[in-house]
């Protein structure tokens, strides 16, 4: 079965939680998840983020749910890397 190793996501989130708290929430979802966040744009109420997540067997559904639970919305999957077995 193929496993997702890397995702680059376009995310819109409110200013709170901040990027550090947001990254920690996503990294806590799996053992060894590395999360890199780049703030692309800031307006009065929101931030547009590029969220890069790397790890063995990323669980996209769990990640998507964590994004929503932190008040953010997933706009698109900009890149994906999948390894087959």
MARFI-649128 format. One record per residue: residue in three letters; x, y, z of N, C-alpha, C in turn. Coordinates in steps of 0.02 Angstrom, whole numbers, plus 32768, in hexadecimal, padded with zeros to 4 digits. Layout:
N
ALAXYZXYZXYZ ...
***
This chain:
85
UNK802A7FC58000800080008000802C803E8000 UNK801880717FDB803E80AF7FD6803480D98016 UNK806980FD8029806481288064807A816F8053 UNK8057819F8071806681E5806680A281F88092 UNK80D582158073811282278097811A827380A0 UNK80FA829A8073810282E3807680C483048059 UNK80AF8339807B807683628063808A83AC8068 UNK807683D18036807B841A8039803384338032 UNK801B845680667FD5846B80687FD084B7806A UNK7F9C84D1804A7F8B8518804D7F53851D8080 UNK7F60854280B77F31854580EF7F23858E8101 UNK7EE4859C810F7ED085DD81287EBA85D48170 UNK7ED985FB819E7EC885F481E57EC186388205 UNK7E9C863C823C7E99867B82627EDD86878284 UNK7EE886C2829E7F2886D282BE7F3686A582FA UNK7F02868E831C7F0B866183557EEA861E8345 UNK7F0A85E783507F4B85E083707F8385F88342 UNK7FBB860B83617FF386238338801385E88313 UNK804185F882E6805F85C482BA8083858E82E2 UNK80A285A0831A80C6856E83428096853C8361 UNK80618554837F802E8528839D800E84FD8367 UNK7FFF851B832E7FE184F782F6800F84BF82DE UNK804F84CE82D6807F849B82C08085846282F3 UNK808784748332808B84408366804E84128366 UNK8013842F835B7FD6840783587FD983D48320 UNK7FF383E782E77FF883B982AF8030838682BA UNK8069839C82D380A1836D82DD809183388311 UNK806583488341805283188375802782DF835B UNK801082E4831D7FE382B183018006826F82F2 UNK8046827282E68069823582D380B0823582EE UNK80CC81FB82F4811181F4830B8140820982D4 UNK8167823D82E18197825382AF817C8283827B UNK8140829D8283812682CF82538150830F825A UNK816B83268224818F83668223816183998200 UNK815683D1821F8129840582048150844681FD UNK814F846081C0816D84A181B1813684CF8199 UNK8132850B81B680FE853A81A3811F857A818A UNK810585918152811A85D0813580DD85FD8130 UNK80E08638814F80A98668814B80B1868F810A UNK807F868880DE808286A7809D806186EC809B UNK802C86F280C38006873180C27FE287398104 UNK7FDC8777811A7FB8878781587F8887C08148 UNK7F4987B8815E7F1B87EF815A7EFE87FD819F UNK7ECA882381A37EB0883881E37E9B87FE8210 UNK7E7F87C981F37E648792821B7E85874E820F UNK7EA8874681D77EC0870381C67F09870481AD UNK7F2486C881A87F6786BD818D7F6286868159 UNK7F83869081207F88865B80EE7FCB863980F9 UNK7FC985F78100800485D081118013859C80DB UNK8053858F80D28069855480AD8082852480E2 UNK806184EB80E8807184BB811D8090847D80FB UNK80CF8470810C80F2843580F280F68402812A UNK80E083C6811C80DF8390814E810383548130 UNK8134833A8155815982FF813F815882CB8176 UNK8156828D816181578256819181458215816F UNK814B81E08194813A819E817980EF81928182 UNK80CD8184814D80858175814E805B81AD816B UNK805E81E7814C8035821F81617FEB820D815A UNK7FC4821E818C7F7C8210818C7F5882518178 UNK7F48825681377F2A8294811E7EE882A58140 UNK7EBE8274814C7E7E8281816C7E87829E81B2 UNK7EB5828281D77EC4829B821B7EE182E28218 UNK7F0D82ED81E97F2B833081E17EF5836281CE UNK7ECA8351819F7E94837D818A7E65838E81C4 UNK7E56835D81EC7E2A836882267E4C83968259 UNK7E8D838E82657EB183B982947EB38401827B UNK7EBA840A823B7EB8844D821E7E75846E822D UNK7E3F844B82217DFC8465822F7DF184728279 UNK7E07844482A37DFE844C82EB7E2384888308 UNK7E5684A082E37E7B84DB82F97E62851A82D7 UNK7E25851682BA7E058551829D7E1B85648258 UNK7E43853A82387E5E854981F67E38852381C0 UNK7E45853581827E278511814A7E5D84FF8117 UNK7E5884C380FE7E8684AA80CB7E6E84C28087 UNK7E9784EB80667E84850480247E9784D47FEC UNK7ED384B77FF17EE884897FBC7F24845F7FD3 UNK7F2D84277FAF7F6983FF7FB67F9584157F7C UNK7FCB84377F8B7FF684537F57802B84227F3E UNK804183F57F6A807183C17F58806383847F83 UNK8073834A7F66806D830C7F8D80A382DD7F74 UNK80BF82B77FA380F182857F9380DA82437FB2 UNK80D382107F8880B981CF7F9D80EB81997F8A UNK80F7816B7FB8812481327FAB80FB80F37FAA UNK810380CC7F7580E0808C7F70810780537F8E UNK80E3801E7FA081057FE37FBC80F67FA87F92 
***
